[in-house]
Amino acid sequence: MKIKISRFLAVALGGVAMLAILNVPRSTAFAQGAGYTNWNDLTTNWMPASVSVETWSLAAMSSDGTKLAAVYGGGMCTSTDSGATWTPTTFSSGWSPGAFSADGTKQVAGGGNVFVSSDSGATWTQTSLPNNPGTWGRIASSADGTTFVVGSLVSPGWIYMSTNSGAEWWQVPMGAAWGGIMVSADGATVMAWPAYSNQIFASTNRGAGWYWITLPSYATWTAIAASEDAVKLVACANGSYGSSAGVFISTNSGAGWIQTSAPNMNWSRLVSSADGAILAAATADGGIYVSTNSGTRWIQTAAPSTGWSSIAMSADGTRLVAVNGSGIWTAHVRFIPLVPPTLNIAPAGGQNVIYWPAWASDYVLETTTDVSSTNWTTVTNATPVIAVTVTNTSPEQFFRLRQH
């Protein structure tokens, strides 16, 4: 009896390389690749921007990674083409860190005053918040740019919130020298943390009620980032005042924390993709690290080993922008077409041997008796030459290679 090998679409890294074995006459064999995301580019594909040398202090990015902003003491530069070109703004007010809506249209920035823009930073309007020279330095935005939250750097500082893109504000009843502020994509969850503490001041109902989340230890927590639903949290501390440094993660909205394998360094900022899988962290010591598995493993990137002050990421984690004391750098991931390994069949001792190239060591062979089923099981009798024996008896069986 001959075996027919049918053609299926193969998808790697997020899919499978598929090959169906049918117990019917004729014989052909091949698999086709769709492509994969080359996450390694986040570590290697860093490029400097053509901008003047300034003391850059902030990087911001829209959700799709096309609109970027970089802030220095005297002004701001923006990009609408993922960092390929940059344009200085005509307005300067001693900018401090700002935030974008997901599409980059609505923006908020601070300094002595707080300003908002509804046209991607082309024009700016001063809000009604009081003048607070140099201290409106903690700012965050929801994905739709409706909820803005700003905080003061100096104690006794205050937090102000707006749910109509900065038209009106109200004061949150808590004062501190705030180390940072974070807002979830839907604007419902707000988190703020004092510069040196072991707690996060949090709300899950747009500021109507507040409670405290306990951090792993007293430390200078320089950044906290979250997945879109604010369930996965990641926090970093820089080790100042004799406290411990490190990167910590929580998978339950801050109820529990685990220190990751990231080295103990002077961490300055970190960011997360919308699903919490892709993380990037910058250090003031020199270096940018990334994780593509929610913080389980960290890799130092090829970004220059200089002190980084800020970093931003697109929602899907495929684009990054970071700034240091002298420049702006960007990185992006490419989608690469992939031709997955081909499964072949050869007769052997009255049976059939399925084999594939030895370089495909990150694939496993799976089988099923129904190609439309989602119930595929791993074949366990592979030989050292990456081959398995296939019988010619019923029922029909289907096999595929899945990258793991």
GIKA-V773282 format. One record per pair of residues at least 24 apart in sequence whose ideal C-beta (glycine too) atoms are under 8 Angstrom apart, sorted by the first residue. I is the first residue (numbers start at 1). GAP is how many residues later the second one is. If there is no record, write none. Layout:
I;GAP
I;GAP
//
This chain:
1;24
1;391
2;24
2;25
3;24
3;342
3;349
3;387
3;389
4;24
5;24
5;25
5;338
5;340
6;365
7;24
7;25
8;24
8;363
8;392
9;25
10;24
10;328
10;330
11;24
12;24
12;326
12;328
12;391
13;24
13;325
13;390
16;350
16;384
16;385
16;386
16;387
17;323
17;324
17;346
17;383
17;384
17;385
17;386
18;382
18;383
19;323
19;324
19;380
19;381
19;382
20;351
20;378
20;379
20;380
21;324
21;333
21;369
21;375
21;376
21;377
21;378
22;374
22;376
23;369
23;371
23;372
23;373
23;374
24;372
27;318
29;313
29;314
29;315
29;316
30;312
31;309
31;310
31;311
31;312
31;370
32;307
32;308
33;304
33;305
33;306
33;307
34;303
34;304
35;300
35;301
35;302
35;303
36;299
36;300
36;302
37;281
37;296
37;297
37;298
37;299
38;295
38;296
38;297
38;298
39;239
39;253
39;294
41;290
41;291
41;292
41;293
42;236
42;238
42;248
42;250
42;259
42;275
42;278
42;289
42;291
43;247
43;256
43;257
43;258
43;259
44;257
44;258
45;257
45;286
45;287
45;288
45;289
46;242
46;255
46;256
46;257
46;258
46;283
46;284
46;285
47;36
47;282
47;283
47;284
48;279
48;280
48;281
49;30
49;34
49;37
49;278
49;279
49;280
49;281
50;35
50;36
51;26
51;35
51;276
51;277
53;273
53;274
54;272
55;270
55;271
56;253
56;254
56;267
56;268
56;269
56;270
56;271
56;272
57;39
57;40
57;252
57;253
57;266
58;37
58;38
58;39
58;40
58;251
58;252
58;265
59;251
59;252
59;253
59;262
59;263
59;264
59;269
60;37
60;38
60;39
60;40
60;47
60;252
60;261
61;39
61;43
61;251
61;252
61;253
61;258
61;259
61;260
62;38
62;39
62;40
62;41
62;42
62;252
63;39
63;40
63;41
63;80
63;211
63;251
63;252
64;38
64;39
64;40
64;250
64;251
65;249
65;250
65;251
65;253
65;254
65;267
66;38
67;33
67;36
67;37
67;53
68;244
68;253
68;262
69;29
69;31
69;38
69;52
70;251
70;253
70;258
71;24
71;25
71;26
71;27
71;38
76;33
76;45
77;251
78;42
78;43
80;24
80;40
82;237
82;248
82;250
83;238
83;245
83;247
86;242
89;32
89;35
91;24
91;32
91;33
94;40
96;38
96;40
96;41
96;43
96;57
97;40
97;41
97;42
97;213
98;41
99;40
99;41
99;42
99;49
99;84
100;41
100;45
101;40
101;41
101;42
101;43
101;44
102;41
102;42
102;43
102;83
102;213
103;42
105;40
106;35
106;38
106;39
106;40
106;59
107;34
107;38
108;31
108;33
108;40
108;42
108;58
109;30
110;26
110;27
110;29
110;40
111;25
111;26
112;24
114;25
114;36
114;46
114;52
116;32
116;49
116;50
118;47
125;41
127;35
127;39
127;42
128;40
128;41
129;31
129;40
138;40
138;41
138;42
138;43
138;54
139;42
140;41
140;42
140;43
140;50
141;42
142;41
142;42
142;43
142;44
142;45
143;42
143;43
143;44
143;85
144;43
146;41
147;36
147;40
147;43
147;59
149;32
149;34
149;41
149;43
150;31
151;27
151;30
151;41
152;25
152;26
153;24
153;25
153;42
159;33
159;42
161;29
161;45
161;46
163;24
163;43
170;37
172;35
172;38
173;37
174;27
174;36
176;25
179;41
179;42
179;43
180;41
180;42
180;43
180;44
182;42
182;43
182;44
184;42
184;44
184;45
184;46
185;43
185;44
185;89
186;42
188;42
189;37
189;41
191;33
191;35
191;39
191;63
193;28
193;31
195;25
195;26
196;24
196;25
196;44
196;45
196;47
197;24
200;24
200;54
202;52
204;26
213;40
213;41
213;42
214;40
215;33
215;39
215;42
216;32
216;41
216;43
217;26
217;27
218;25
219;24
219;25
219;26
222;45
222;46
222;47
223;44
223;45
223;46
223;47
223;48
223;58
225;45
225;46
225;47
225;54
226;46
226;50
227;45
227;46
227;47
227;48
227;49
228;46
228;47
228;48
228;87
231;45
232;40
232;43
232;44
232;62
234;36
234;38
234;42
234;45
234;61
235;35
236;26
236;31
236;32
236;33
236;34
236;45
237;30
238;27
238;28
238;29
238;30
238;46
239;25
239;26
239;27
240;26
247;34
247;48
247;51
249;45
249;46
251;43
260;31
260;35
260;36
260;38
261;35
261;36
261;37
262;27
262;29
262;33
262;36
263;26
263;35
268;39
268;40
268;41
268;42
269;39
269;40
269;41
269;42
270;41
271;40
271;41
271;42
271;49
272;41
273;40
273;41
273;42
273;43
273;44
274;41
274;42
274;43
275;42
277;40
278;35
278;38
278;39
280;31
280;33
280;40
281;30
282;26
282;27
282;28
282;29
282;40
283;24
283;25
284;24
284;25
288;32
288;34
290;30
292;25
301;30
303;26
303;28
304;25
340;61
340;63
341;60
343;56
343;58
345;45
348;41
351;38
351;39
351;40
351;41
352;37
352;38
352;39
352;40
353;34
353;35
353;36
353;37
354;33
354;34
354;36
354;45
355;30
355;31
355;32
356;30
356;31
356;45
357;29
358;27
358;28
360;26
360;41
362;41
362;42
363;38
363;39
363;40
363;41
364;37
364;38
364;40
365;34
365;35
365;36
366;33
366;34
366;35
366;36
367;30
367;31
367;32
367;33
368;29
368;30
368;31
369;26
369;27
369;28
369;29
370;28
371;27
376;24
376;26
//
